[in-house]
Amino acid sequence: MTYKPLLVIAAGGTGGHMFPAQALAEAMLRKGWRVKLTTDARGARYTGGFPHTVEIEQVSSATFARGGALAKMGVPFKILGGVLATMRGFRKDRPEVVVGFGGYPSIPAVGAAWLMKLPRMIHEQNGILGRVNERFASRVDVVACGTWPTTLPEGIEGVHTGNPVRGAVLERAASGYIAPGDYPMSILVIGGSQGARILSDTVPGAIAALPPEILRNVRVSHQARDEDFDRVTAFYAEHGINADVQPFFHDVPARMSEAQLVISRSGASSVADISVIGRPSILIPYAAATGDHQTANARVLVDAGAAILIPERKLTVETLSEQIAMVIQNPDGASQMVQAALSVAKPDATEELVGLVEWLASKEE
């Protein structure tokens, strides 16, 4: 039987962690590696897109961010139990490399790799390290950064790999852009993996307030939470706006490639998708994000001239409508925003990570 090296990928329970993990898993399988994903019950909800040959293992971990005082007291013991169980598993099936993508569920695998001195690295998607990655930054061989620059602890150097994007995004990389004009146009509204209430509160009204000559050509794809679905759908219908409202779009890359404008949160995966496909965007960072990392993410596109940034505290229906109109009424400017987005894209991010994994595997301890 041909020997296949094992890569263990550890990722927390959000799409922001899981999508780049999936991209690396797909690439390493093509390289002839075995891949095991360790995550928690929340993360397991995002594993549907992973290749069926990836072994998925739910691990015991915990976070200090949720639960009462009693639950918080039990967190260290739960984490320790997860690390020890993972170490036992690693002794039976020793990985060549362990890669953590952040989130508390990545602690057992990265912690076990550190204690056992296995080749290991972390990948940080955002411009500011998450809590778990911050703890491990000095305990791994490589800190790979998806957003650049990334704020790192003193004495730690990062490698700018970019954020891996899914195959469906790469298939539409730098796809042709139809600048706004007097014909049907599409606006895509996405708020992370489950929509965002503030976008449901402001975007429909902002679109309805557009000048009639714009509005008659606009169709909207709006991702809204389940609890906001009915009111958002009703608002668009009452104002005669052609809108497709869904709690989750399974074809975001296709919709994005067809859009004249994207209105979005600035999670790392969303920013990566927008830059790789290349679309003008209005970004509204999630104000409560740890360390305000979504603003740091947005800066990449904003500083390049590819996006308009509206902080939550300044977001109103009127302000948003003005910014939408400014993009739609300026086709040359919109086209320039597309080129600016592409100029900061890292479509080869997955290959960069693959190279680091292979380099770590070849290193002598």
N, C-alpha and C positions, 0 to 999 in steps of 0.2 A: 504494500500500500504506500502511495506517495505521501511523504510527510507534508502536512499543511500547517504553517505557523498560525498561532492563535492571537487575534487582537481582541482585547476587551474594551468596549466603549461604555462609559458610564455617563448617564445624563439625567437631569431632573425632569419634572413633570410638566413642562410647558413646550409649546411648539417652537419657541425661540431656542431652546436647548436641543430639541429632538430633530428638527429639520436638518441642521448641519451634521448631526450625528448620523442621520440616515444617508446623507450624501457621502460621507466617509465610508460607511458600511458598504454601500453599493460599489464604491471604487475598489475597496480592499478585496471584496469577493471576486471582482474581475481580475485582480492580481493573483488569485489562487490562495488567498488566506481564508481561514475560518474566522467568523466574527460572532462574538457574544455581546449582547446588550444587557446591561444591568440598569434597572430603573425601578420606580415604585408604581403603585396602582394608578396614580394620576398619569404618569408617563406612559403606562401601558395603553392608554387610550389613543396615543399618537403612533402606535406601532403598526397600524394597518398598512402603511405604505412601505414598511421595511420588507426586503426580500424574504421569502419564506425560509431560506436557508440560514437566516440569522437566528441564533439561539437567544431567546429572551428570558431573562431571569428577574423576577421581582425580589428586591432586597429590602432588608429591614433598615430603615433610617428614620429620621425625625427632624423637625425644625423647631427652633425656639420662637418662631414668629406666630405660631397658632397655639390655642389651648390655654387652659388656666395654669395657676401656679403648680398644681400637682402634676399636670402633664409635662410642664417644663422641667420639673425635677427628674422626670424619668427619661428625658431626651438623651443625656450622655450615656446612660446604660443601654438604651436602644441602639444608639450609634455604635457603641463598643461591641455590642452583640453582632451587629451587621458586619463590622470590620473583621471580627474573629471568624465568623462563618465564611466570609469571603476568602480569608487566608487559608482556611481548610480546603476550600474549593480550588484555590490557586496551586496548592501543593499537589492535588490530584491531576489537575490539567493546567500546567504552568503557561501563562501567556507570555508571548514575546514582548508585547508592548501593551500598556494600559493608557487610554486617553480619556480624560474627564472633560465634559462639556458644561460643567457647572450645575448648580442646584444641589440640595441636600442629599438626594439619592445617589450622587456621585461620590459621596464621602467613603462608603465602605470599600469600593474598588480602588480609588486613588490612595486611600489610607493604607490599605493592605499592600499595595504596590510599593509605597514608601517604606513601610516596615520591613518588607521582604527585599528591598533594594532592586526591584524590577524596573526596567526602562519605562519611563512614564512622562506624560506631558498633559497640560491643560490647554483648552481652547476657550478664550473669552470672546463672546460675540459682541459685547457692548464696549463703549468707550471708557467705561469705569468698571473695574473688577467687581463681580458679585461677591457676596460674603464668603462663600465656600472657596471660590478660586483665589480670593485674597489670602485665605489661610494657607492654601497649598502652593502659592506662587514661589516661595523659597524652598519648597520641598519636592520640586519636580525638575526634570532635566531641561524642559523647554516650556516657555509660556508663549503660545501662539495667539495672535491678536486679530480679531475680525475687523474691528474698527480702528482707524489710525488717525491721529495718535490715540493710544490707550493710556490712561493714567495708571501707573504701576508703582508699587512700593519702592522706596529708595534702595538702590543697589540691584534691582531686578531689571534685566533687559528682555524685551519682547521681540518676537519675530512677526512681522506683518504678513499674514497669510491671506487675509480677507475672510469673509464668511462664505462657506460652501452653500451653494444653492442647489435645489433639486433638479433632476434631469429635465423635468417639464419646463423649468425656467431657462435652463441652458439651451433648450431647443428653440427658444424664442429670443435668445440673446441678440441685442442690437437689431431687432426686427424693424422693418420699415415703419415710419411714423407718418400718419396723415395729419398735417397741421389743421387747426380749427378753420372752419369756413362756413359758407352758407349751404350746408348739407348735414345729414345726420351725424351727430357727435356723441361720444360716450364718456361718462364720468364714472370712475370706479371709486367706491367708498369702502375702505376696509379699516378695521380697528383692532388688529391683532387676531389671535386665533378664535375669539368669540365676539367680535364686534366691540363697540365702545358706546356707552350711553350718551356721553357728551356729543358724539357725532350724530347720534339719532336725535338729540335735542336741537342741534343747530343746522346740520346740513340740509334737511328737507326745506326749511324756511329760507335758507340762503339761496338754494336753487330756485325756489318759487319766486324770489325777489329779483331774479335776473331779468334784464330787458327782454321784451317779447320776441325780438328778432333772434336772440340767442335761445331762449326757452323753447321755441317751436322746433328746434333741431336737436334738443338734448334728450338722451335716454340715460338712465341711471342704473348702475348695479350697486346696491347698498347692502352691506353686511350688517345686520342688526341682531342684538341679543333676542332670545326667545320672548322675554318679557316686554320688549319694545316693538316686536314684529307687527302686531296689529295696528298700533297707532301710527307707525311709520308708513305702513302700507296704505292705511286710510288717508293720511295726509297727502301722499303723492296722488292717489286716485282723485281726491277732492279737488286738487289743483290741476288735474288733467295732465300730469307728468308721467311719461312712459318710464316706469321703474320696475326693476326686478329686485325684490327684497328677500333675502334669505339669511338664516342664522349662520350658515357657513358655506362658503363657495369652495367646491372641490376643483374648480378650474380657474383659479386666480391668475395663473400665468397667461392663459388664453384671453381672459377679460382684460388684463393689464395691457397686453400687446395691442388690443383693439381700442384702448382708451386714448382720448385726447388729453385727459387730466386724471391724476390719482390724488384722492384726499385720504390721508392715512395717519395713524399713529406712527411713531418712529422707532418701533422695535427693530432690532438688528436684522432680522430676517426680511422684514418689509423693506428696509432701506437697501439691503443687498439685492432683493428682487427688482426694485425700482431702478437701481443703477445698472444692473446687468441687462435688463430689457430696454431701459432707456426711455423714461417718460417724465414729463413735467409733473411736479407734485406740490401739494400744500400739506405740510406736516404739522400735526398738533401733538407734541410730546405728552406722554402720560405724566402728570405733575407729581404723582406719588411714587414714581419709579425710584428704586434704591439709588441714592446718590445723584438723582436727576439724570440717570444715564441715557434716557431717551433724547434729551436735549443734546447731549454729547454725540449721540448717533446721528441726529439730524444735521449737525454742523458740517458733516462731510459733504452732504449735498448742497446745503445752504451756502457754504463758503465757495463752492464751485460754481454757484449761480444756477443750480439745477432745481432748487426748491425754494418755496416760501415758508418761513417758520412763523406760526402763530402760537404763542404760549397760551395755555388754558385760561389764565387770568385775563387775557385780552381777547378771548374768543367770543364774538357775538355774531348774530345772524347777519347784521349789516356789514361788519368787517369781513366776514368770510365771503359774502356775496360779492363785495368789491374785488376781492382777490381772485375769485373764480372768473369774474368778468374780465379782469385785467389779462389773465392768461388766454381766455377764449377769444378776446377781441384783438389779440396780438399774435398772429400766426408765426411771424418771423421770430419773435421772442420765445414762443413756445418751442419752435424748432431748435433754437439755441440752447434752451434748457435741456432738450433731449441730448444734444452733443455734450453738454456739460456733465450730465448724469453718466453717460458712457465713459467720460474721461476719468472718472474716479472708480469705475467698476473693476472688480477682480473676478472675472469669470473663471480664472484658473485656480481659485482658492482651494478647491478639492485636491487638485494635483499637488499644490504646495503642501497640504497636510499629508498626503500620501508620501511625498518625499521625506517629510520629517519622521513619519512612522518607520519607513524603511531605513532611514539613517539611524534611528534609535535602536532598531533591531540588529543593526550591524555593529553597533558600538560594543566594545569590550568593557565589562564592568570593572 
